[in-house]
Amino acid sequence: MKLLKRLLQEKLSLSEFETIQSAFDIIGHIAIVKISNDLEDKEQLISNTILDNIPNVSSVYAQVEKIEGPFRLRSLKFLAGVELSKTIYKENGCKFIVDVSDVYFTPRLSYERLRISNLIQPNEVVVNLFGGIAPFSIVIAKHNPTVKCYSVDINPKAIDLASENVKINKLFGKVIPVLGNSDLIIKENLFGKANRVLMPLPESSNSHLYSALNALSPNGGVVHYYRHVFARGRDEALDKVNSEISEIIGHQWKFISSRIVREIGPRWFEVVVDFWARMN
């Protein structure tokens, strides 16, 4: 049984218990939960239970709406503890300053960030089209000292935090935060520079696939393409994303690997496909 459900098992009625979303995020000292409308009157019970039982958590927020908008922000409601949205999060030997009210960040990609880091070859140039506070880039650069990572994002507050994170991880000159629209940044400044491109914007990465190809060096390179997809099962989800890549860019790509990153809802999956490509 998931932790939150186990903690609340004796505190809720059976009907209330069945509506609990057991998964929640812990980012530094902050816990972010989703509470259904049916359990609004139990918010304090749920948040106090988290504070009493989860070590190092001192602030509890509820995500009240889905992640949306150009900056992919969570709409948060403070529930209990200390009302402090800025925190320090540690992962894979790195530290990150995160303000959950100003930027999107998920700890659930910790394995994925390390997986990509372990694929990096010496002296690579990496471009992250949707870098946020630079977690992918910082993990990559921390574990691969000869690489250079450009971390692009349209959210100025994310870029400010990315710059702070570069400083506290002592990666100046290795991770370069870039503010702006990724399509324009590639066209104007990063065309043909990358050996590897990351696309961790699963809601709409298909709209930016040509920019990813334009960022690759003339000799080609690797793209990590993340997508949310509705499917009847895991195999169908993987097949759908492969088909989508072929439909967008034709035959100028070579499949390397794919995996389900996580399940995000009933029949909804986050998928990543790693592939080699070259812009003709």
Steps between C-alpha positions, in 0.01 A plus 500: 500500500629849411623709793225763514224241482665298774524805725135592444353151504359530852403868469260502206179323413513231232348728237741781591794262501424384147529857364846566646775551241783318671786646294637838603820693442759588762733780388740595776289596800181527290232237440258556211180293504191472286174497696169435328206737545325231703774522764528878534377478859785255575782726377627579848483137607696390194759778519554459875541125453776569247673748732484258792630197311732607218848599625634840390168614350396832653270645231200341330338638186212368291506505122155637422510503120686314230838621380442750221607822332821585312707457818328171601434621853307317769216695659573448870308556823687516828356255753716463809841548660730782394385705201828494312500406131877519446709200598821306441461164328783246474536233233776295339773691683359839396313780680212699353330814619131460412210740546190291440282808455710639213631199307408147403715228653439132564716264707347208310754535218798436726574161342450640152746782560763254619425263211568772244812608688637148474461506120712810448829470311808718568495856361135492395299817453150451640199724437193475721212674321289524819756523777305648793727546802760287314470163682582287193790723399648522849484125563659440159780754555566389857562143386668586168755780550597538133150580369331834440123529554271775375184514712229699318175615659236765436429565869730777635461380859607151398810644332579705811483185713698304239777761530498464878514123465796522264679707763430276801603190302819674378423443132559848360586472132384139489125568529379810318143616578336671200179701527264493204275307269684179414409510130642851463806429713588199283450698181700803612769365733523121527445378144715192429682504835370192685607139518192431714163673546259453790127564458340459846174678412275198457179696445618668179849387400361391162463870410874555548650192338640688200674742735664201668627378163625850415701504822688183406845518350541434125620149586178430687435416862266353758156632594316406821134554416244502783126470441176449688284248319164333554512125431348169603834374625873558514585341165237708322629815668854435377377417149294820484798721577721319248231548236467868588873559446484330160197706398673827591852448366466206261785252474788722607527343844628177653338349806732438799270415790173590669347460843201591711618774734188481718124460496331837548135389510263228384632395157728803487876446476811711484728349238856580395646394167875533447593526133780610269424753231654748262341796329539455124 
